Amino acid sequence: MANTSTRTLRLLSLLQSHRFWPGGELAERLGVSQRTLRRDVDRLRELGYPVEARRGVDGGYQLAAGAALPPLVIDDEEAVALAVGLQAAAQGPVDGIAEPSLRVLAKIVQVMPGRLRRRVEALRAMTVTGGWGGPARTEVDPDVLTTVALACRDTERLRFAYTAADGRRTHRHVEPLRLVSLGRRWYLVAYDLDRADWRNLRVDRIADPAGTGARFRPRELPAADAAEFVRTRLDTAFRPYHVEVLVDAPAATVRGRIGRWAAVDEDGADHCRVGITSDSLDWAALALGTIGADFRVLHPPELVDLLRDWAGRFHRASSVPREPRDG
């Protein structure tokens, strides 16, 4: 049987991982009797954990909300995830979150074992926040993420397998520079030694990364920083249309309607200039139509042709005679 302190921590971990535990099953997991389980539950209550007990045939235990937040038991991957999440919150746009996030992050890192602290510090130092919504979330292996971060920090050349968008698998030998957290994806900015050029590589497509032990002197990146490099490459690859229009409406009104997807600049009290970057002119036309105001297209000319086609179809649809209703 484990000693009392170890068993109590194990009990706490189980209660935190499951909403409700039947008493018999919980005792079996701990390898103790029901009587010993009750004593361990009492110890947790003395430490400030609000453990509720349900009596009867279907009786058991669960953690309830308490008046204060007691210590939590988390595993290694949860600790790294928590640290990365707190760092993102500290850099985020929500007022009042940055300072408490940094305080909690400092407390967590301070008590981490060395192996975890090294991983977290590498992620903190080698990650740049991109700052816009970006594409959908993708799953990233935390071991891959921290291995890449350590190679960035230590300026160590890295080898790994990489799966391209078309499913083709290649092997890469790179000099890793920075990780970029852009929207809900992670990107590695690195100099590809075989291709003799800079690349932005999605971390969720990296497999089996391994440091080579070879150090390198960082090269000059052809951008102001890693985040700008990734944004520019993604805009070029996936957003070929850059739309610019003049709108006959105040900037504040237009921002309220499409400001989430467009750059809106004032151009007088009752006019504004709107810029939209998109991989679809249809989407840009739809967004402009929702403004509810007149506008003039400055760029590109293809959008003018599209709007004329839409206008003709809408006009034809509105001029179709209605069929008489029965009765």
Secondary structure, 3 states (H helix, E strand, C coil): CCCHHHHHHHHHHHHHHCCCEEHHHHHHHHCCCHHHHHHHHHHHHHCCCCEEEECCCCCEEEECCCCCCCCCCCCHHHHHHHHHHHHHHHCCCCCCCHHHHHHHHHHHHHHCCHHHHHHHHHHHHHEEECCCCCCCCCCCCHHHHHHHHHHHHCCEEEEEEEECCCCCEEEEEEEEEEEEEECCEEEEEEEECCCCEEEEEEHHHEEEEEEEEEECCCCCCCCCCHHHHHHHHHHHHHCCEEEEEEECCCHHHHHHHHCCCCEEEECCCCCEEEEEEECCHHHHHHHHHCCCCCEEEEECHHHHHHHHHHHHHHHHHHHCCCCCCCC
